[in-house]
């Protein structure tokens, strides 16, 4: 793969979930600017098309759009995604799991079970199923990278955070177990990022009274993802990104 300092991911094919807005979109944009061909996955097709137009206009490689609803997708849907990637691009070099769903902020004793299931489907099950489906492609590339997106709520129990917190605890376990099971696999590296609170819809939904301008933009964590998608990052790395000074 041809690389230089300005485009360290040139020639790489990177699939990013949640790419229609917030953190996922920022990471997708950052990967494209670093030279990667981005596979932008989300359910909002118009937002994906707008992102594609933006990236092409900026001279980035044309992205491949992957419309998928993580709330309802099943095993066969993820297999089709992997098949589509192999057919269109011949393989995959990186998978960034950035999509997340907040659900309700309410005590567990009153938590709606349907909402609970949907949050777990997006935050946990989709990550497992997509990583399973894409694993053969990632290993075939010889440069396979999987980057999980964790949260502070996966390390400290916070009352009333419900399915979001519990699913992030579980996602942390999924990352740690997958990294352990892949430690001797020289063709696959599994890493994770813990972002600080960011100016995203999820955060604003959780704290509707907060001053949005007090939160940093998702762009501030992109470099951490790019580093973990590159050649140098060791396997099993967990990067906890601090909030920028002044935020």
Beta strands, then each sheet from edge to edge (+ up, - down):
strand 1: 13-17
strand 2: 37-42
strand 3: 64-67
strand 4: 94-97
strand 5: 144-150
strand 6: 188-194
strand 7: 238-240
sheet 1: 3+ 2+ 1+ 4+ 5+ 6+ 7+
end
